[in-house]
Amino acid sequence: MTGITKLRVGDEDFLVASMIERCPKSMMLRELVKNALEAACLAERGQRTVEITAVMVDGVRKLRFWNTGPGLDADELFSMCDIASSVGKVQALDRNFGMGAKVATLPSNHLGVRYRSCKGGIVSEVTIGKRGGVYGRVLRNDGPGGSMVAVLDVTRQVREAGGDTSRDWTEVTLLGQRADQDTVADPYDGNPRMPKGWVLRELQHRFFRIGGGVRVMLGPDVSNAVRMRAFLPLASHMEERYARWEAIELADGIVARFGYDPAHPSLPGRNASFVDRLSPDFSFAGLVHDDEFYDFRTGMRWTQEAPGYGISFGARHLSVVIELPPGYPVRPEGYRQFLRYRNGAQDQVRLNDFAAMVRAHRPGWVRDLVQSLSPDLDLLGDVNEQLQKLIAELGITRKRFKVRRPPPVKDPVRGIEDGVAGAARAADPAATTPPPKQEVDGAAVDEFEDLEAIPEFLLLRSEDEIADRNLTYRAARFYPETHQVYVNLCYPSVARMADALAATAPGAVPVDRAEAIALNVAEHILVLRLGQALVYGLSKREAEKGWSAAEKLQATGSEMLTMIAETLPNAMLEARQMFDERLADAMAAASGRGMAGA
């Protein structure tokens, strides 16, 4: 027989302060909104409302969260303020921790977080904050005989201010760090500074779907609109306003959602679903669990990573969402900032874990759309042939695996038993490194080596596409995950070479014709030299000595490729020969057409 004694807290003030000070500030809005949504779901249908507005406190704007649903009386409100305490909720590691909103708000609200709740027509109020280095309930001498109390009855004040006490509700007001701090515009007292419309942006980037029939309303001070407006989450936005969207079920109940939002017909730089300032005008990618985003990409971060998901072009208009099913073996970390796998090393769950799965299961219309948005690839000509010969000469190979018998039906959670590797196996079991004894998910495989494939060249001339790949000041970027290389054909060394070539054209050649041929030659030389450098870089991938893992990556990095582009003048002799040959061919063709006309 063995016994146990409970572990206790030796320094309660330190533990509470540590939990609060470690919480990421970015979780504040999420925690307050989530609490409000859960409470509003308990109200009668048709009355389930969350409002995010501004309220004046001593003449200063403060951010306010208000929701319908069961209220709290004075004792419940007092109890609710304790860490790891909640009222009317089930506490669990993957559900309610009983500390989210309190812990997330207090680091940025030392002056106070004011809670008011109406229950049975009585409105109780408590403020939690930091005084003398200690977090707790703020005492005020408003009790009988001027005694110090934590919870006040403010029913009369609320009614006099026009507040409704005929139904239950709860309100949270952020007082900030200072009495004169505007917590609507500056919720973190300048650390960090938040952009205009930050509330809407954070709602869009966190809450993919709002369930339970709850309406989230944004006040004019929050939405920069002239009246109270309803928040439209991205799930509804995709379904109601995108030109096309589709949900595809993948392995283990995972759902991939693809959406297409074409360019706006009259507003440059915006997508067609844009209606007003409350409408998102961006494409995005996100990982969703229990209706919330836990990993989110938009803007340049998404357009740069999109090739890994099979979206080589058009990422400004294509969105991807990976939604994990209920019961999927993941769990939010302590502050709910991201997810962790439950098994193994409990790695962080990342959106990129599912990139191969998305790439392998793109709908046909997405594939066709990406292809239709690809620029003209005629420039490549004999480049691929030369690179294939170079790969053969260098003997660059790549291990591949071929399944000899079909794998058995997988366990529902088999695809994620090893975290990142599991997601990759679920996407394409035969394409990833097999476990011992040459089996992939129970299927025997044959291992063989084959010559490395030629990288796929994607040529960019559009300023927007170049910027999306972060190539405005670079010549190229290689994506090893998809074996693709994006080339910036507007890189300055190309124009310099083209100008130098055009200047050598005979006077009889029309200027515009000479310039067009010169530019084509300069682009061809750039692509060829980049391709050769990339192949040599790939040849170092299997080097056993003299090359670290980081150096092998650098050998095919954007910096190296850009330096190669700077050496374009060294290829002027080759370029001049090609230019003269193409110029002669063009002149001969023009002369032949002239004689035929005569």
C-alpha positions in Angstrom: 0.0 0.0 0.0 1.3 3.5 -0.8 -0.2 6.9 -0.1 0.3 10.4 -1.3 0.2 13.9 0.0 -1.0 16.7 -2.3 1.4 19.2 -3.7 0.7 22.7 -2.5 1.7 26.2 -3.5 4.5 27.6 -1.3 4.2 31.2 -2.7 0.7 31.8 -4.0 1.4 35.5 -5.0 4.4 34.5 -7.1 2.5 31.6 -8.8 -0.4 33.8 -9.7 1.8 36.7 -11.0 3.9 34.2 -13.0 0.9 32.7 -14.7 -0.4 36.2 -15.6 2.8 37.8 -16.7 3.7 34.8 -18.9 0.5 34.9 -20.9 0.8 36.2 -24.4 -1.0 39.6 -24.7 -2.4 38.5 -28.1 -4.8 36.1 -26.4 -6.7 38.8 -24.5 -9.4 39.4 -27.2 -9.8 35.7 -27.8 -10.4 34.8 -24.2 -12.9 37.6 -23.6 -14.9 36.8 -26.8 -14.8 33.0 -26.1 -16.2 33.5 -22.6 -18.9 35.8 -24.0 -19.8 33.3 -26.8 -20.1 30.4 -24.3 -22.4 32.4 -22.0 -24.6 33.8 -24.9 -25.2 30.2 -26.1 -27.1 29.6 -22.9 -29.6 32.4 -23.6 -32.9 31.8 -25.4 -32.7 31.5 -29.1 -33.1 34.8 -30.8 -31.5 36.6 -27.8 -28.0 35.2 -28.1 -25.9 38.3 -28.6 -22.3 39.4 -27.9 -21.5 43.1 -28.3 -18.0 44.6 -28.5 -18.3 48.4 -28.1 -16.9 51.4 -26.4 -18.1 52.8 -23.0 -17.0 56.1 -21.4 -15.4 55.7 -17.9 -14.6 59.1 -16.3 -14.6 60.7 -19.7 -12.3 58.2 -21.4 -13.1 55.5 -23.9 -12.8 51.9 -22.6 -13.3 48.7 -24.5 -16.4 46.8 -23.4 -17.6 43.2 -24.0 -21.2 42.5 -23.3 -23.2 39.3 -23.7 -26.6 37.8 -22.9 -26.9 34.5 -21.1 -27.1 33.5 -17.4 -25.8 36.3 -15.1 -23.9 35.9 -11.8 -24.9 37.0 -8.4 -22.5 38.7 -5.9 -21.1 35.5 -4.5 -20.6 33.9 -7.9 -18.9 37.0 -9.2 -16.6 37.0 -6.2 -15.7 33.3 -6.7 -15.2 33.7 -10.4 -12.3 36.1 -9.9 -10.0 33.3 -8.5 -7.5 31.6 -10.8 -8.6 28.2 -12.0 -12.2 29.0 -11.0 -15.2 29.2 -13.2 -18.9 29.2 -12.7 -21.2 26.9 -14.7 -18.4 25.3 -16.7 -16.7 21.9 -16.8 -13.0 22.1 -16.3 -10.7 19.9 -18.4 -7.3 20.1 -20.1 -9.0 20.3 -23.6 -12.0 22.4 -22.5 -12.2 25.1 -19.9 -9.1 25.9 -17.7 -10.9 28.5 -15.5 -8.2 31.1 -15.9 -8.2 32.2 -19.6 -9.8 35.6 -19.6 -8.5 36.7 -16.2 -4.9 35.6 -17.0 -5.0 37.1 -20.5 -6.4 40.5 -19.6 -4.5 41.4 -16.4 -1.0 41.9 -17.9 -2.4 44.9 -19.8 -5.0 46.1 -17.3 -3.2 46.7 -14.0 -5.6 49.6 -13.3 -8.4 47.0 -13.6 -10.8 44.7 -15.5 -14.3 45.7 -14.4 -16.9 42.9 -14.3 -20.6 43.6 -14.1 -23.3 41.0 -14.2 -27.1 41.2 -14.0 -28.9 38.3 -12.4 -32.6 38.5 -11.4 -32.6 42.3 -11.9 -29.6 42.9 -9.6 -26.4 44.1 -11.1 -23.2 43.2 -9.2 -19.7 44.7 -9.9 -16.2 43.6 -9.1 -12.9 44.9 -10.4 -9.7 42.9 -10.5 -6.3 44.5 -11.0 -2.8 44.9 -9.6 -2.0 46.9 -6.5 1.3 46.9 -4.6 2.7 44.2 -6.9 -0.2 41.8 -6.1 -3.0 40.8 -8.4 -6.5 40.5 -6.8 -9.9 42.0 -6.3 -9.8 45.8 -5.9 -11.4 46.8 -2.6 -13.4 50.0 -2.3 -14.9 51.8 0.7 -18.5 51.6 -0.6 -19.8 49.1 1.9 -22.0 49.7 4.9 -20.4 52.4 7.1 -17.7 53.0 4.6 -16.3 49.5 4.9 -14.0 48.0 2.3 -15.7 45.6 -0.1 -14.8 43.8 -3.3 -18.3 43.3 -4.8 -20.7 46.2 -5.2 -24.4 46.5 -6.0 -24.5 48.9 -8.9 -28.1 48.3 -9.9 -29.2 51.9 -9.4 -26.3 53.4 -11.3 -26.9 51.0 -14.2 -30.6 51.9 -14.4 -29.9 55.6 -14.1 -27.5 55.3 -17.1 -30.3 53.6 -19.1 -29.1 50.1 -18.7 -31.4 47.1 -19.0 -32.0 45.0 -15.9 -35.0 43.1 -17.1 -32.8 40.1 -18.3 -29.6 38.5 -17.4 -26.3 39.7 -18.9 -22.6 40.1 -18.2 -20.2 42.9 -19.1 -16.4 43.2 -19.0 -14.7 46.6 -19.4 -11.0 47.0 -19.9 -9.7 49.9 -17.8 -6.1 49.5 -19.0 -2.9 50.6 -17.2 -3.9 54.3 -16.7 -7.1 56.2 -16.1 -6.6 58.3 -19.2 -5.8 55.3 -21.5 -8.1 54.8 -24.5 -8.3 51.0 -24.4 -10.4 50.9 -27.7 -7.6 52.4 -29.7 -4.6 51.4 -27.5 -5.4 48.3 -25.5 -1.8 47.5 -24.6 -0.7 51.0 -23.7 1.6 51.3 -26.7 3.3 48.0 -26.1 2.6 46.9 -28.8 0.8 49.6 -30.7 -2.3 48.3 -32.5 -3.5 49.4 -36.0 -6.9 50.9 -36.6 -9.5 48.2 -36.8 -7.5 45.7 -34.7 -10.5 44.2 -33.1 -12.0 43.1 -36.4 -8.7 41.8 -37.7 -8.1 39.7 -34.6 -11.7 38.3 -34.7 -11.2 37.3 -38.3 -7.9 35.7 -37.7 -9.1 33.7 -34.7 -12.8 32.7 -35.0 -13.4 30.8 -38.2 -17.0 30.0 -37.3 -19.4 31.3 -34.8 -21.9 28.6 -33.7 -24.9 28.3 -31.5 -26.9 31.0 -33.3 -24.9 33.8 -31.5 -24.6 37.2 -33.2 -21.4 39.2 -32.6 -22.1 42.9 -33.0 -19.4 45.5 -33.3 -20.0 49.1 -32.2 -19.1 52.1 -34.3 -16.0 52.9 -32.3 -14.7 49.4 -32.9 -15.7 48.8 -36.5 -15.2 52.4 -37.7 -18.7 52.2 -39.2 -21.6 54.6 -38.6 -23.7 52.1 -36.7 -23.7 48.8 -34.9 -22.6 46.1 -37.4 -22.7 42.2 -37.3 -19.3 40.4 -37.5 -19.1 37.9 -40.4 -16.6 35.1 -39.7 -14.5 33.8 -42.5 -16.4 30.5 -42.8 -19.6 32.4 -43.6 -17.6 34.8 -45.8 -16.3 32.0 -47.9 -19.7 30.3 -48.3 -21.7 33.5 -49.0 -19.3 35.7 -51.0 -16.6 33.7 -52.7 -17.0 32.9 -56.4 -16.4 29.2 -55.6 -15.5 27.0 -52.7 -15.4 23.3 -51.9 -14.8 21.1 -48.9 -13.0 17.8 -49.3 -12.8 15.1 -46.7 -9.3 13.7 -46.2 -7.8 11.0 -44.1 -8.8 10.7 -40.4 -11.8 13.0 -40.9 -9.8 16.0 -41.7 -11.5 18.5 -44.0 -9.7 20.7 -46.5 -11.7 23.8 -47.7 -10.6 25.6 -50.9 -12.0 29.0 -51.8 -11.6 31.2 -54.8 -12.1 35.0 -54.6 -11.2 36.6 -57.9 -9.9 40.2 -58.3 -12.4 43.0 -57.8 -13.7 44.3 -61.1 -13.3 47.9 -60.2 -11.1 48.2 -57.1 -7.4 47.4 -57.8 -5.7 45.4 -55.1 -8.9 44.1 -53.6 -10.8 40.8 -54.1 -14.3 40.6 -55.5 -15.9 39.6 -52.1 -15.0 43.0 -50.7 -18.1 45.0 -49.9 -17.1 47.5 -47.2 -14.5 48.0 -44.5 -15.9 45.1 -42.4 -15.3 42.7 -45.4 -12.0 40.9 -45.5 -10.2 41.6 -48.8 -7.4 39.0 -48.4 -6.8 35.4 -49.2 -5.6 33.2 -46.3 -4.8 29.8 -45.0 -5.5 28.4 -41.6 -5.6 25.4 -39.3 -8.9 25.1 -37.5 -9.8 23.1 -34.4 -13.2 23.6 -32.6 -14.1 26.5 -34.9 -11.0 28.5 -34.1 -7.8 29.2 -36.0 -4.7 28.0 -34.3 -2.3 28.7 -37.1 -3.1 31.5 -39.6 -1.5 32.8 -42.8 -2.4 35.8 -44.8 -0.7 38.5 -47.0 2.9 37.9 -48.0 3.3 35.1 -45.5 0.6 33.1 -47.2 1.6 33.9 -50.8 5.2 32.9 -50.0 4.2 29.5 -48.5 1.3 28.8 -51.0 3.6 26.8 -53.4 4.0 24.2 -50.7 0.3 23.6 -50.9 0.2 23.2 -54.6 -0.8 26.8 -55.3 2.0 28.0 -57.5 0.1 31.0 -58.8 -3.0 32.9 -57.7 -2.4 32.7 -54.0 -3.9 36.3 -53.7 -7.2 34.8 -54.7 -7.1 31.2 -53.4 -7.7 30.4 -49.7 -7.1 27.0 -47.9 -8.5 25.9 -44.6 -7.6 22.6 -42.8 -10.2 21.7 -40.2 -9.4 19.0 -37.7 -12.4 16.8 -36.6 -13.7 16.5 -33.0 -11.7 14.0 -31.1 -8.6 14.5 -33.2 -5.7 13.8 -30.8 -4.5 17.4 -30.3 -4.8 19.7 -27.3 -4.4 23.5 -26.8 -1.3 24.5 -24.9 -1.8 26.3 -21.6 -2.7 29.7 -23.0 -4.5 28.3 -26.1 -2.1 30.1 -28.4 -1.5 27.0 -30.4 -2.1 23.2 -30.5 0.1 20.3 -29.5 -0.1 16.7 -30.5 -1.2 14.5 -27.6 1.3 11.7 -28.2 5.0 11.3 -28.8 7.0 14.4 -28.1 3.8 16.5 -28.1 5.1 18.7 -30.9 3.4 21.9 -31.8 0.7 21.3 -34.5 1.5 23.5 -37.5 -0.4 24.3 -40.7 2.5 23.2 -42.7 2.2 19.7 -41.3 -0.7 19.3 -43.7 0.7 20.9 -46.8 1.5 17.7 -48.6 -2.0 16.4 -47.9 -3.5 19.6 -49.3 -1.2 19.5 -52.4 -2.2 15.9 -53.1 -6.0 16.5 -52.8 -6.5 19.8 -54.7 -9.8 19.7 -56.6 -9.5 19.7 -60.3 -10.9 23.2 -60.6 -8.1 24.5 -58.3 -5.5 22.8 -60.4 -6.9 24.2 -63.6 -7.2 27.7 -62.1 -3.5 27.6 -60.9 -2.5 26.5 -64.4 -4.5 29.2 -66.1 -2.9 31.9 -63.9 0.7 30.7 -64.8 2.6 33.0 -67.0 4.0 32.1 -70.5 6.6 29.4 -70.1 7.8 29.4 -73.8 11.1 31.0 -72.6 12.4 27.7 -71.2 13.1 26.2 -74.6 16.2 24.0 -74.4 17.0 24.9 -70.8 15.4 21.8 -69.4 17.4 19.6 -71.8 20.7 21.2 -70.7 19.8 20.8 -67.1 18.8 17.2 -67.5 22.2 16.5 -69.1 23.9 18.2 -66.2 21.9 16.2 -63.6 23.0 13.0 -65.4 26.6 14.1 -65.7 26.7 14.8 -61.9 24.8 11.6 -61.1 22.3 13.4 -58.8 19.8 10.9 -57.6 16.9 10.8 -55.2 15.6 7.9 -53.2 12.1 6.8 -54.0 9.8 4.1 -52.7 7.3 1.9 -54.5 4.6 0.1 -52.6 4.5 -3.7 -53.5 1.1 -4.4 -51.8 -1.7 -2.1 -50.7 -1.6 -1.0 -47.0 -4.3 -2.3 -44.6 -7.1 -0.1 -43.4 -5.6 2.4 -41.1 -6.5 3.0 -37.5 -8.5 6.3 -37.2 -5.6 8.0 -35.5 -2.8 6.2 -37.3 -2.1 9.2 -39.6 -0.9 11.3 -36.7 0.7 8.9 -34.3 4.1 10.5 -34.9 2.9 14.1 -35.2 4.3 15.8 -38.2 5.4 12.6 -39.8 2.0 11.1 -39.4 0.3 13.9 -41.3 2.8 13.5 -44.1 2.1 9.7 -44.3 -1.6 10.4 -44.4 -1.0 12.7 -47.4 1.2 10.3 -49.4 2.4 7.2 -47.6 4.6 6.0 -50.5 6.5 9.3 -50.9 7.9 9.6 -47.4 10.7 7.9 -45.5 9.5 4.4 -44.5 9.9 3.0 -41.0 12.3 0.2 -40.3 12.0 -3.1 -42.3 11.0 -1.1 -45.4 7.3 -0.8 -44.6 5.0 2.2 -45.0 1.9 2.1 -42.9 2.1 -1.7 -43.0 2.7 -2.0 -46.7 6.0 -3.5 -48.0 8.0 -1.2 -50.3 10.8 -1.4 -52.8 13.5 1.2 -52.4 15.2 2.5 -55.5 17.2 5.4 -56.7 16.4 7.5 -59.8 17.8 10.6 -61.3 16.7 13.8 -59.7 13.9 15.5 -61.6 14.5 18.9 -63.2 13.2 21.7 -61.0 10.0 23.3 -62.3 10.7 26.9 -63.3 7.9 29.4 -62.7 8.7 32.7 -64.4 7.5 36.0 -62.9 7.0 39.3 -64.7 4.1 40.8 -62.7 5.1 43.1 -59.9 2.4 41.7 -57.7 3.5 38.1 -58.2 7.2 39.1 -57.7 6.3 40.9 -54.4 4.2 37.9 -53.3 7.3 35.7 -53.4 9.4 38.3 -51.6 11.5 38.6 -54.8 11.3 42.4 -55.4 15.0 42.6 -54.5 16.0 39.0 -55.3 16.4 37.0 -58.5 14.9 33.7 -57.5 13.6 31.4 -54.7 13.7 27.6 -54.6 11.0 25.7 -52.8 12.5 22.2 -52.0 9.1 20.9 -50.8 7.6 21.2 -54.2 10.8 21.2 -56.3 9.9 24.6 -57.8 11.9 27.7 -58.4 10.4 31.1 -59.0 12.4 33.4 -61.2 12.2 37.2 -61.1 12.5 38.2 -64.8 12.4 41.8 -63.8 15.7 41.6 -61.9 17.9 44.6 -62.9 20.8 42.5 -64.4 18.4 41.2 -67.1 17.5 44.7 -68.3 21.2 45.7 -68.3 22.1 42.7 -70.4 19.2 43.3 -72.8 20.1 46.9 -73.3 23.7 46.0 -74.0 22.6 43.4 -76.6 20.1 45.7 -78.3 22.8 48.3 -78.7 24.8 45.9 -80.9 22.0 45.4 -83.4 22.6 46.6 -87.0 20.8 49.9 -87.9 18.6 48.1 -90.4 16.9 46.1 -87.6 13.8 47.9 -86.2 14.5 49.0 -82.7 11.5 47.4 -81.1 12.3 44.1 -82.8 16.0 44.2 -81.6 14.9 45.1 -78.0 12.3 42.2 -77.9 14.9 39.6 -79.1 17.5 41.1 -76.7 15.2 40.8 -73.7 14.2 37.2 -74.6 17.9 36.2 -74.8 18.8 37.9 -71.5 15.9 36.1 -69.8 17.0 32.8 -71.3 20.5 33.3 -70.0 19.3 34.2 -66.6 17.1 31.1 -66.3 19.8 28.8 -67.6 22.5 30.1 -65.2 20.1 29.9 -62.3 19.2 26.4 -63.2 22.8 25.3 -63.5 23.6 26.9 -60.1 20.6 25.2 -58.6 21.6 21.8 -59.9 25.1 22.1 -58.6 23.6 23.1 -55.2 21.3 20.0 -55.2 24.4 17.9 -55.9 25.7 18.8 -52.4 22.5 17.5 -50.8 24.0 14.0 -50.3 27.5 15.2 -49.4 28.7 13.2 -46.4 31.7 15.4 -45.6 32.5 19.1 -45.6 28.9 20.3 -45.8 26.6 21.0 -42.8 22.9 20.8 -43.1 22.7 24.6 -43.0 25.3 24.9 -45.7 23.4 22.5 -47.9 20.3 24.7 -47.6 22.3 27.8 -48.4 23.6 26.2 -51.6 20.1 26.5 -53.0 19.1 29.6 -51.1 17.7 32.8 -52.5 20.8 34.7 -51.6 23.0 32.3 -53.6 20.7 32.5 -56.6 20.6 36.2 -56.5 24.4 36.4 -56.5 24.4 34.2 -59.6 22.1 36.7 -61.3 24.5 39.5 -60.5 27.2 37.6 -62.6 25.1 37.8 -65.8 27.6 40.1 -67.5 30.1 37.1 -67.4 27.8 35.4 -69.9 27.8 38.2 -72.4 29.8 36.3 -75.0 27.3 33.4 -74.9 24.4 35.9 -74.9 25.9 37.9 -77.8 26.2 34.7 -79.9 22.6 33.7 -79.2 21.4 37.2 -79.9 23.2 37.3 -83.3 21.8 33.9 -84.3 18.2 34.9 -83.3 18.5 38.3 -85.0 19.8 36.6 -88.2 16.9 34.2 -88.1 14.4 37.0 -87.6 15.9 39.0 -90.5 15.8 36.0 -92.8 12.2 35.3 -91.9 11.3 38.9 -92.5 13.1 38.9 -95.9 11.4 35.7 -96.9 8.0 37.2 -96.1 8.9 40.2 -98.2 9.9 38.1 -101.2 6.7 36.1 -101.0 4.7 39.3 -101.0 6.5 40.5 -104.1 
